[in-house]
Amino acid sequence: LSLGRFSNYRVCRLHGVYNIKRYSNTVAKQVRADIVDSVRQTVTINYMTTNRAWFLVLSGTFSRPPR
């Protein structure tokens, strides 16, 4: 499963099988994630782009993105 990528954001690696519950329409542009293992858990990832915070909710564990 691949998600897009934000302009100021580097690709973060997500682990597990992800189910996108909901996200901001703007975030739908591009966010990229790599599925590595299967684990279930609800996590919220906060993406900061141009003074705006976007939230992406996924099912699974994830490693925090680089700053």
PyMOL Python script that loads the backbone (N, CA, C, O; Angstrom):
from pymol import cmd

cmd.read_pdbstr("""\
ATOM      1  N   LEU A   1       0.846  -1.193   0.000  1.00  0.00           N
ATOM      2  CA  LEU A   1       0.000   0.000   0.000  1.00  0.00           C
ATOM      3  C   LEU A   1       0.879   1.240   0.000  1.00  0.00           C
ATOM      4  O   LEU A   1       1.785   1.359   0.825  1.00  0.00           O
ATOM      5  N   SER A   2       0.623   2.151  -0.906  1.00  0.00           N
ATOM      6  CA  SER A   2       1.429   3.367  -0.946  1.00  0.00           C
ATOM      7  C   SER A   2       0.561   4.592  -0.757  1.00  0.00           C
ATOM      8  O   SER A   2      -0.514   4.711  -1.346  1.00  0.00           O
ATOM      9  N   LEU A   3       1.042   5.500   0.071  1.00  0.00           N
ATOM     10  CA  LEU A   3       0.306   6.740   0.269  1.00  0.00           C
ATOM     11  C   LEU A   3       1.202   7.812  -0.308  1.00  0.00           C
ATOM     12  O   LEU A   3       2.366   7.558  -0.615  1.00  0.00           O
ATOM     13  N   GLY A   4       0.662   9.015  -0.456  1.00  0.00           N
ATOM     14  CA  GLY A   4       1.445  10.056  -1.110  1.00  0.00           C
ATOM     15  C   GLY A   4       2.589  10.661  -0.335  1.00  0.00           C
ATOM     16  O   GLY A   4       3.192  10.007   0.515  1.00  0.00           O
ATOM     17  N   ARG A   5       2.883  11.901  -0.627  1.00  0.00           N
ATOM     18  CA  ARG A   5       3.969  12.576   0.072  1.00  0.00           C
ATOM     19  C   ARG A   5       3.687  14.062   0.116  1.00  0.00           C
ATOM     20  O   ARG A   5       3.247  14.637  -0.880  1.00  0.00           O
ATOM     21  N   PHE A   6       3.934  14.701   1.263  1.00  0.00           N
ATOM     22  CA  PHE A   6       3.682  16.143   1.346  1.00  0.00           C
ATOM     23  C   PHE A   6       4.875  16.889   0.809  1.00  0.00           C
ATOM     24  O   PHE A   6       5.982  16.352   0.779  1.00  0.00           O
ATOM     25  N   SER A   7       4.672  18.107   0.388  1.00  0.00           N
ATOM     26  CA  SER A   7       5.754  18.890  -0.175  1.00  0.00           C
ATOM     27  C   SER A   7       6.915  19.051   0.801  1.00  0.00           C
ATOM     28  O   SER A   7       8.067  18.831   0.428  1.00  0.00           O
ATOM     29  N   ASN A   8       6.630  19.431   2.047  1.00  0.00           N
ATOM     30  CA  ASN A   8       7.721  19.621   3.009  1.00  0.00           C
ATOM     31  C   ASN A   8       7.946  18.399   3.857  1.00  0.00           C
ATOM     32  O   ASN A   8       8.657  18.459   4.860  1.00  0.00           O
ATOM     33  N   TYR A   9       7.362  17.309   3.477  1.00  0.00           N
ATOM     34  CA  TYR A   9       7.395  16.145   4.336  1.00  0.00           C
ATOM     35  C   TYR A   9       8.139  14.972   3.743  1.00  0.00           C
ATOM     36  O   TYR A   9       7.950  14.647   2.570  1.00  0.00           O
ATOM     37  N   ARG A  10       8.972  14.339   4.523  1.00  0.00           N
ATOM     38  CA  ARG A  10       9.685  13.195   3.987  1.00  0.00           C
ATOM     39  C   ARG A  10       8.848  11.958   4.223  1.00  0.00           C
ATOM     40  O   ARG A  10       8.027  11.910   5.139  1.00  0.00           O
ATOM     41  N   VAL A  11       9.062  10.977   3.403  1.00  0.00           N
ATOM     42  CA  VAL A  11       8.288   9.750   3.529  1.00  0.00           C
ATOM     43  C   VAL A  11       8.574   9.086   4.872  1.00  0.00           C
ATOM     44  O   VAL A  11       9.731   8.896   5.247  1.00  0.00           O
ATOM     45  N   CYS A  12       7.528   8.743   5.579  1.00  0.00           N
ATOM     46  CA  CYS A  12       7.748   8.089   6.860  1.00  0.00           C
ATOM     47  C   CYS A  12       7.381   6.623   6.675  1.00  0.00           C
ATOM     48  O   CYS A  12       6.548   6.291   5.831  1.00  0.00           O
ATOM     49  N   ARG A  13       7.989   5.762   7.445  1.00  0.00           N
ATOM     50  CA  ARG A  13       7.722   4.352   7.263  1.00  0.00           C
ATOM     51  C   ARG A  13       6.665   3.884   8.249  1.00  0.00           C
ATOM     52  O   ARG A  13       6.805   4.049   9.461  1.00  0.00           O
ATOM     53  N   LEU A  14       5.615   3.302   7.713  1.00  0.00           N
ATOM     54  CA  LEU A  14       4.549   2.816   8.575  1.00  0.00           C
ATOM     55  C   LEU A  14       4.638   1.301   8.635  1.00  0.00           C
ATOM     56  O   LEU A  14       4.955   0.646   7.642  1.00  0.00           O
ATOM     57  N   HIS A  15       4.356   0.751   9.808  1.00  0.00           N
ATOM     58  CA  HIS A  15       4.431  -0.693   9.964  1.00  0.00           C
ATOM     59  C   HIS A  15       3.058  -1.264  10.228  1.00  0.00           C
ATOM     60  O   HIS A  15       2.352  -0.793  11.119  1.00  0.00           O
ATOM     61  N   GLY A  16       2.676  -2.248   9.486  1.00  0.00           N
ATOM     62  CA  GLY A  16       1.413  -2.911   9.747  1.00  0.00           C
ATOM     63  C   GLY A  16       0.427  -2.791   8.613  1.00  0.00           C
ATOM     64  O   GLY A  16       0.707  -2.168   7.589  1.00  0.00           O
ATOM     65  N   VAL A  17      -0.722  -3.389   8.801  1.00  0.00           N
ATOM     66  CA  VAL A  17      -1.758  -3.320   7.781  1.00  0.00           C
ATOM     67  C   VAL A  17      -2.576  -2.101   8.108  1.00  0.00           C
ATOM     68  O   VAL A  17      -3.132  -2.004   9.202  1.00  0.00           O
ATOM     69  N   TYR A  18      -2.662  -1.173   7.188  1.00  0.00           N
ATOM     70  CA  TYR A  18      -3.352   0.068   7.480  1.00  0.00           C
ATOM     71  C   TYR A  18      -4.724   0.219   6.869  1.00  0.00           C
ATOM     72  O   TYR A  18      -4.972  -0.150   5.721  1.00  0.00           O
ATOM     73  N   ASN A  19      -5.589   0.763   7.662  1.00  0.00           N
ATOM     74  CA  ASN A  19      -6.926   1.076   7.176  1.00  0.00           C
ATOM     75  C   ASN A  19      -7.095   2.555   7.439  1.00  0.00           C
ATOM     76  O   ASN A  19      -7.028   3.000   8.585  1.00  0.00           O
ATOM     77  N   ILE A  20      -7.314   3.319   6.383  1.00  0.00           N
ATOM     78  CA  ILE A  20      -7.463   4.756   6.596  1.00  0.00           C
ATOM     79  C   ILE A  20      -8.884   5.033   7.043  1.00  0.00           C
ATOM     80  O   ILE A  20      -9.835   4.795   6.298  1.00  0.00           O
ATOM     81  N   LYS A  21      -9.027   5.530   8.245  1.00  0.00           N
ATOM     82  CA  LYS A  21     -10.350   5.799   8.754  1.00  0.00           C
ATOM     83  C   LYS A  21     -10.878   7.113   8.207  1.00  0.00           C
ATOM     84  O   LYS A  21     -12.007   7.180   7.722  1.00  0.00           O
ATOM     85  N   ARG A  22     -10.073   8.145   8.282  1.00  0.00           N
ATOM     86  CA  ARG A  22     -10.499   9.413   7.728  1.00  0.00           C
ATOM     87  C   ARG A  22      -9.340  10.380   7.745  1.00  0.00           C
ATOM     88  O   ARG A  22      -8.409  10.227   8.535  1.00  0.00           O
ATOM     89  N   TYR A  23      -9.390  11.373   6.881  1.00  0.00           N
ATOM     90  CA  TYR A  23      -8.316  12.348   6.818  1.00  0.00           C
ATOM     91  C   TYR A  23      -8.845  13.584   6.136  1.00  0.00           C
ATOM     92  O   TYR A  23      -9.894  13.552   5.493  1.00  0.00           O
ATOM     93  N   SER A  24      -8.118  14.669   6.276  1.00  0.00           N
ATOM     94  CA  SER A  24      -8.555  15.924   5.681  1.00  0.00           C
ATOM     95  C   SER A  24      -8.502  15.804   4.169  1.00  0.00           C
ATOM     96  O   SER A  24      -7.642  15.104   3.634  1.00  0.00           O
ATOM     97  N   ASN A  25      -9.400  16.470   3.479  1.00  0.00           N
ATOM     98  CA  ASN A  25      -9.427  16.391   2.025  1.00  0.00           C
ATOM     99  C   ASN A  25      -8.100  16.809   1.420  1.00  0.00           C
ATOM    100  O   ASN A  25      -7.641  16.220   0.441  1.00  0.00           O
ATOM    101  N   THR A  26      -7.491  17.820   2.000  1.00  0.00           N
ATOM    102  CA  THR A  26      -6.232  18.304   1.459  1.00  0.00           C
ATOM    103  C   THR A  26      -5.146  17.259   1.573  1.00  0.00           C
ATOM    104  O   THR A  26      -4.267  17.164   0.717  1.00  0.00           O
ATOM    105  N   VAL A  27      -5.210  16.478   2.635  1.00  0.00           N
ATOM    106  CA  VAL A  27      -4.184  15.473   2.841  1.00  0.00           C
ATOM    107  C   VAL A  27      -4.235  14.403   1.777  1.00  0.00           C
ATOM    108  O   VAL A  27      -3.235  13.739   1.506  1.00  0.00           O
ATOM    109  N   ALA A  28      -5.383  14.234   1.180  1.00  0.00           N
ATOM    110  CA  ALA A  28      -5.551  13.192   0.179  1.00  0.00           C
ATOM    111  C   ALA A  28      -4.582  13.343  -0.977  1.00  0.00           C
ATOM    112  O   ALA A  28      -4.367  12.393  -1.730  1.00  0.00           O
ATOM    113  N   LYS A  29      -3.994  14.518  -1.131  1.00  0.00           N
ATOM    114  CA  LYS A  29      -3.068  14.751  -2.228  1.00  0.00           C
ATOM    115  C   LYS A  29      -2.034  13.648  -2.329  1.00  0.00           C
ATOM    116  O   LYS A  29      -2.092  12.810  -3.229  1.00  0.00           O
ATOM    117  N   GLN A  30      -1.080  13.652  -1.395  1.00  0.00           N
ATOM    118  CA  GLN A  30      -0.056  12.628  -1.459  1.00  0.00           C
ATOM    119  C   GLN A  30       0.607  12.408  -0.127  1.00  0.00           C
ATOM    120  O   GLN A  30       1.100  13.339   0.511  1.00  0.00           O
ATOM    121  N   VAL A  31       0.608  11.178   0.275  1.00  0.00           N
ATOM    122  CA  VAL A  31       1.265  10.798   1.513  1.00  0.00           C
ATOM    123  C   VAL A  31       1.761   9.407   1.255  1.00  0.00           C
ATOM    124  O   VAL A  31       0.991   8.563   0.798  1.00  0.00           O
ATOM    125  N   ARG A  32       3.006   9.131   1.526  1.00  0.00           N
ATOM    126  CA  ARG A  32       3.497   7.813   1.201  1.00  0.00           C
ATOM    127  C   ARG A  32       3.860   6.989   2.422  1.00  0.00           C
ATOM    128  O   ARG A  32       4.473   7.492   3.364  1.00  0.00           O
ATOM    129  N   ALA A  33       3.493   5.765   2.401  1.00  0.00           N
ATOM    130  CA  ALA A  33       3.799   4.894   3.530  1.00  0.00           C
ATOM    131  C   ALA A  33       4.131   3.498   3.041  1.00  0.00           C
ATOM    132  O   ALA A  33       3.598   3.037   2.032  1.00  0.00           O
ATOM    133  N   ASP A  34       5.007   2.837   3.758  1.00  0.00           N
ATOM    134  CA  ASP A  34       5.374   1.476   3.378  1.00  0.00           C
ATOM    135  C   ASP A  34       4.884   0.514   4.443  1.00  0.00           C
ATOM    136  O   ASP A  34       5.130   0.710   5.633  1.00  0.00           O
ATOM    137  N   ILE A  35       4.201  -0.509   4.015  1.00  0.00           N
ATOM    138  CA  ILE A  35       3.707  -1.465   4.988  1.00  0.00           C
ATOM    139  C   ILE A  35       4.798  -2.500   5.247  1.00  0.00           C
ATOM    140  O   ILE A  35       5.338  -3.099   4.317  1.00  0.00           O
ATOM    141  N   VAL A  36       5.106  -2.695   6.498  1.00  0.00           N
ATOM    142  CA  VAL A  36       6.165  -3.629   6.818  1.00  0.00           C
ATOM    143  C   VAL A  36       5.688  -4.845   7.585  1.00  0.00           C
ATOM    144  O   VAL A  36       5.964  -5.973   7.175  1.00  0.00           O
ATOM    145  N   ASP A  37       4.984  -4.651   8.679  1.00  0.00           N
ATOM    146  CA  ASP A  37       4.515  -5.792   9.440  1.00  0.00           C
ATOM    147  C   ASP A  37       3.050  -5.695   9.726  1.00  0.00           C
ATOM    148  O   ASP A  37       2.414  -4.679   9.447  1.00  0.00           O
ATOM    149  N   SER A  38       2.508  -6.763  10.287  1.00  0.00           N
ATOM    150  CA  SER A  38       1.083  -6.700  10.556  1.00  0.00           C
ATOM    151  C   SER A  38       0.856  -6.525  12.045  1.00  0.00           C
ATOM    152  O   SER A  38       1.180  -7.406  12.841  1.00  0.00           O
ATOM    153  N   VAL A  39       0.309  -5.403  12.408  1.00  0.00           N
ATOM    154  CA  VAL A  39       0.043  -5.123  13.822  1.00  0.00           C
ATOM    155  C   VAL A  39      -1.197  -4.265  13.825  1.00  0.00           C
ATOM    156  O   VAL A  39      -1.414  -3.500  12.886  1.00  0.00           O
ATOM    157  N   ARG A  40      -2.026  -4.369  14.864  1.00  0.00           N
ATOM    158  CA  ARG A  40      -3.198  -3.517  14.860  1.00  0.00           C
ATOM    159  C   ARG A  40      -3.281  -2.595  16.036  1.00  0.00           C
ATOM    160  O   ARG A  40      -3.141  -3.008  17.188  1.00  0.00           O
ATOM    161  N   GLN A  41      -3.507  -1.351  15.737  1.00  0.00           N
ATOM    162  CA  GLN A  41      -3.511  -0.321  16.744  1.00  0.00           C
ATOM    163  C   GLN A  41      -3.967   0.957  16.066  1.00  0.00           C
ATOM    164  O   GLN A  41      -3.742   1.132  14.869  1.00  0.00           O
ATOM    165  N   THR A  42      -4.596   1.844  16.797  1.00  0.00           N
ATOM    166  CA  THR A  42      -5.042   3.076  16.140  1.00  0.00           C
ATOM    167  C   THR A  42      -4.023   4.158  16.423  1.00  0.00           C
ATOM    168  O   THR A  42      -3.679   4.399  17.581  1.00  0.00           O
ATOM    169  N   VAL A  43      -3.541   4.807  15.394  1.00  0.00           N
ATOM    170  CA  VAL A  43      -2.551   5.854  15.600  1.00  0.00           C
ATOM    171  C   VAL A  43      -2.940   7.095  14.818  1.00  0.00           C
ATOM    172  O   VAL A  43      -3.636   7.014  13.806  1.00  0.00           O
ATOM    173  N   THR A  44      -2.482   8.243  15.299  1.00  0.00           N
ATOM    174  CA  THR A  44      -2.784   9.488  14.591  1.00  0.00           C
ATOM    175  C   THR A  44      -1.468  10.129  14.197  1.00  0.00           C
ATOM    176  O   THR A  44      -0.577  10.306  15.029  1.00  0.00           O
ATOM    177  N   ILE A  45      -1.352  10.470  12.942  1.00  0.00           N
ATOM    178  CA  ILE A  45      -0.113  11.085  12.478  1.00  0.00           C
ATOM    179  C   ILE A  45      -0.415  12.538  12.165  1.00  0.00           C
ATOM    180  O   ILE A  45      -1.369  12.835  11.448  1.00  0.00           O
ATOM    181  N   ASN A  46       0.378  13.429  12.689  1.00  0.00           N
ATOM    182  CA  ASN A  46       0.154  14.838  12.466  1.00  0.00           C
ATOM    183  C   ASN A  46       1.135  15.356  11.421  1.00  0.00           C
ATOM    184  O   ASN A  46       2.346  15.334  11.640  1.00  0.00           O
ATOM    185  N   TYR A  47       0.625  15.816  10.302  1.00  0.00           N
ATOM    186  CA  TYR A  47       1.480  16.340   9.257  1.00  0.00           C
ATOM    187  C   TYR A  47       1.415  17.854   9.280  1.00  0.00           C
ATOM    188  O   TYR A  47       0.330  18.433   9.227  1.00  0.00           O
ATOM    189  N   MET A  48       2.570  18.501   9.359  1.00  0.00           N
ATOM    190  CA  MET A  48       2.573  19.952   9.371  1.00  0.00           C
ATOM    191  C   MET A  48       2.978  20.446   7.992  1.00  0.00           C
ATOM    192  O   MET A  48       4.059  20.117   7.503  1.00  0.00           O
ATOM    193  N   THR A  49       2.124  21.226   7.371  1.00  0.00           N
ATOM    194  CA  THR A  49       2.474  21.764   6.061  1.00  0.00           C
ATOM    195  C   THR A  49       2.043  23.209   5.990  1.00  0.00           C
ATOM    196  O   THR A  49       0.878  23.519   6.241  1.00  0.00           O
ATOM    197  N   THR A  50       2.938  24.079   5.659  1.00  0.00           N
ATOM    198  CA  THR A  50       2.658  25.503   5.536  1.00  0.00           C
ATOM    199  C   THR A  50       1.719  26.047   6.608  1.00  0.00           C
ATOM    200  O   THR A  50       0.624  26.518   6.301  1.00  0.00           O
ATOM    201  N   ASN A  51       2.142  25.984   7.839  1.00  0.00           N
ATOM    202  CA  ASN A  51       1.344  26.530   8.946  1.00  0.00           C
ATOM    203  C   ASN A  51       0.040  25.801   9.182  1.00  0.00           C
ATOM    204  O   ASN A  51      -0.786  26.266   9.969  1.00  0.00           O
ATOM    205  N   ARG A  52      -0.166  24.693   8.537  1.00  0.00           N
ATOM    206  CA  ARG A  52      -1.415  23.975   8.759  1.00  0.00           C
ATOM    207  C   ARG A  52      -1.122  22.593   9.281  1.00  0.00           C
ATOM    208  O   ARG A  52      -0.126  21.982   8.893  1.00  0.00           O
ATOM    209  N   ALA A  53      -1.959  22.092  10.144  1.00  0.00           N
ATOM    210  CA  ALA A  53      -1.741  20.742  10.669  1.00  0.00           C
ATOM    211  C   ALA A  53      -2.797  19.829  10.088  1.00  0.00           C
ATOM    212  O   ALA A  53      -3.992  20.113  10.173  1.00  0.00           O
ATOM    213  N   TRP A  54      -2.359  18.741   9.502  1.00  0.00           N
ATOM    214  CA  TRP A  54      -3.311  17.797   8.920  1.00  0.00           C
ATOM    215  C   TRP A  54      -3.210  16.501   9.682  1.00  0.00           C
ATOM    216  O   TRP A  54      -2.119  16.095  10.082  1.00  0.00           O
ATOM    217  N   PHE A  55      -4.333  15.849   9.887  1.00  0.00           N
ATOM    218  CA  PHE A  55      -4.290  14.604  10.634  1.00  0.00           C
ATOM    219  C   PHE A  55      -4.681  13.419   9.770  1.00  0.00           C
ATOM    220  O   PHE A  55      -5.654  13.475   9.018  1.00  0.00           O
ATOM    221  N   LEU A  56      -3.922  12.363   9.886  1.00  0.00           N
ATOM    222  CA  LEU A  56      -4.200  11.164   9.112  1.00  0.00           C
ATOM    223  C   LEU A  56      -4.337  10.022  10.107  1.00  0.00           C
ATOM    224  O   LEU A  56      -3.418   9.746  10.878  1.00  0.00           O
ATOM    225  N   VAL A  57      -5.474   9.371  10.087  1.00  0.00           N
ATOM    226  CA  VAL A  57      -5.688   8.296  11.053  1.00  0.00           C
ATOM    227  C   VAL A  57      -5.545   6.949  10.361  1.00  0.00           C
ATOM    228  O   VAL A  57      -6.216   6.672   9.367  1.00  0.00           O
ATOM    229  N   LEU A  58      -4.667   6.123  10.898  1.00  0.00           N
ATOM    230  CA  LEU A  58      -4.419   4.824  10.292  1.00  0.00           C
ATOM    231  C   LEU A  58      -4.536   3.738  11.337  1.00  0.00           C
ATOM    232  O   LEU A  58      -4.539   4.003  12.539  1.00  0.00           O
ATOM    233  N   SER A  59      -4.629   2.543  10.868  1.00  0.00           N
ATOM    234  CA  SER A  59      -4.700   1.412  11.772  1.00  0.00           C
ATOM    235  C   SER A  59      -3.337   0.739  11.717  1.00  0.00           C
ATOM    236  O   SER A  59      -2.929   0.283  10.649  1.00  0.00           O
ATOM    237  N   GLY A  60      -2.631   0.662  12.815  1.00  0.00           N
ATOM    238  CA  GLY A  60      -1.314   0.038  12.809  1.00  0.00           C
ATOM    239  C   GLY A  60      -0.287   0.877  13.553  1.00  0.00           C
ATOM    240  O   GLY A  60      -0.593   1.978  14.011  1.00  0.00           O
ATOM    241  N   THR A  61       0.926   0.361  13.671  1.00  0.00           N
ATOM    242  CA  THR A  61       1.961   1.116  14.362  1.00  0.00           C
ATOM    243  C   THR A  61       2.747   1.900  13.320  1.00  0.00           C
ATOM    244  O   THR A  61       2.660   1.608  12.127  1.00  0.00           O
ATOM    245  N   PHE A  62       3.499   2.877  13.755  1.00  0.00           N
ATOM    246  CA  PHE A  62       4.264   3.654  12.790  1.00  0.00           C
ATOM    247  C   PHE A  62       5.500   4.246  13.442  1.00  0.00           C
ATOM    248  O   PHE A  62       5.565   4.388  14.664  1.00  0.00           O
ATOM    249  N   SER A  63       6.487   4.594  12.611  1.00  0.00           N
ATOM    250  CA  SER A  63       7.663   5.232  13.193  1.00  0.00           C
ATOM    251  C   SER A  63       7.490   6.711  12.950  1.00  0.00           C
ATOM    252  O   SER A  63       7.019   7.119  11.888  1.00  0.00           O
ATOM    253  N   ARG A  64       7.867   7.518  13.921  1.00  0.00           N
ATOM    254  CA  ARG A  64       7.685   8.955  13.765  1.00  0.00           C
ATOM    255  C   ARG A  64       8.522   9.459  12.606  1.00  0.00           C
ATOM    256  O   ARG A  64       9.665   9.044  12.416  1.00  0.00           O
ATOM    257  N   PRO A  65       7.928  10.370  11.826  1.00  0.00           N
ATOM    258  CA  PRO A  65       8.601  10.940  10.657  1.00  0.00           C
ATOM    259  C   PRO A  65       9.768  11.826  11.055  1.00  0.00           C
ATOM    260  O   PRO A  65       9.769  12.394  12.147  1.00  0.00           O
ATOM    261  N   PRO A  66      10.751  11.950  10.193  1.00  0.00           N
ATOM    262  CA  PRO A  66      11.924  12.797  10.463  1.00  0.00           C
ATOM    263  C   PRO A  66      11.489  14.253  10.416  1.00  0.00           C
ATOM    264  O   PRO A  66      10.555  14.588   9.687  1.00  0.00           O
ATOM    265  N   ARG A  67      12.143  15.127  11.176  1.00  0.00           N
ATOM    266  CA  ARG A  67      11.749  16.537  11.142  1.00  0.00           C
ATOM    267  C   ARG A  67      12.503  17.289  10.078  1.00  0.00           C
ATOM    268  O   ARG A  67      12.298  18.491   9.908  1.00  0.00           O
TER     269      ARG A  67
END
""", "prot")
cmd.dss("prot")
cmd.show_as("cartoon", "prot")
cmd.util.cbc("prot")
cmd.orient("prot")
